[in-house]
Amino acid sequence: MSDFYCDEALSGRTPVTVVAETATVLAFEHTRPSYPVHIVVVPKRHVPSLIDLGDRGEKVIGEVMAVVREVAARVCGEHGAASVVTNVGSYQESKHLHVHVVYRGDPGAGQL
């Protein structure tokens, strides 16, 4: 099972640029961004996915979404737009709950 977030980002093995942090959630700039702004929000303890919360239960969703909301508001304020995305199943490359907050670029410039 691949878990970049526990194995690399949260362990400190791969340095990350922190955007926001609480006692239970970390938001940081994606280490290989696909967009002009690409931030990842993860729970600090392992949670397999949005549909498999493991032993963390529903509380973890509220904790993660509170940080996602803060980060998305900041990105939207700075750039005028933001997208919030998560993946499950075979679309989820790293098997750790994570949410992407991105600004994809100026819609008028054809960068959607």
N, C-alpha and C positions, 0 to 999 in steps of 0.2 A: 504494500500500500504506500502510495506517495503522499507525503505531507510536508511540502516545502515550508509551510508556516511554522510548524513545531520544530522541524529539523534544522531550518536555516534562519528564518527571520526572527522568531521568538527566542531562539537559543542564543542569538547574537553571532552565530557563525557567518551569516551574511549581513553586513551592516545595512540598515535602512534609515531613511529620513522620516522621522516621526512628524505627523501632521496633527494628531490628537491622541490623547491617551487617558484612560480611566484605570481604576484598579483591576478591571476585568476585560477591557477591550483596548486594542491598539489599531490606530489608523496610520498608514505610512504610504509614501510614494512608491508606486510599483517599481520593482527592480528592473523590469524590461517593459516600459510603457508602450502601449499601442495607440495612445491618444496624446494630444498636447498636455492634458492634465489627466493623470491616471492614479487614483488613490485606492488602496485596498484596506478594508476594515475587517478585522478578525477578532474572535474571542481569544483571550490569552491561554485559556485551557482548551484542550482538544475537544472539538465538537465535529462529528463526521460531516454533516451537511444540513441544509435547511429542512430536509424531510427525515433526517435521522439525527436527532439532538443528543443521542447517547444518554448519559446520566445527568446532563445539565438541565433538562426539562425546558419548559416554555420561557422561563425567566431570562435565559440567554438571548432570546430573540429581542426582547425589550431593551436589554443592555446594548446589544449590537446596533439596533435601529436608532437608539438615542444618539449614538456617535455618528451613524450614517446621516441622520437628519442634520446634525451640526455641520458635518463636513460638506454635505450637499448644499446647504444654505450658503456656506462660505464660497464654494465653487460657483454657485449661481450668482451670488453677489459680485464676484470678481469678473465673471465671464458672460453673464446673462443667461446661462443655461447649464444644465447638468443632467446626466443619466445615471440611474442606479440599477445595477444588474447583479444577479447571482445565477449560478448554474447548479444543476443537480445531475445525478446519474453519470453517463459516459461523457457529458459535456463538462463535468467538473474534473479538471486535470489534477488538482491537489485536493486530496480527500480531507479537507478541513473547511468548515463553514467560513466563507469569505464573501464579501460584498464589494463590488467595484463601484466607485464613484468617479465618473469621467466627464470631461468636457471634450467633445469630439471635434471642435473647431467651428468656425463661422459657417452656419448653414447656407449663407449666401455665396460662399466660396466653393460649394460643391464637395465639401469634405465630410459629408455624413457617412 
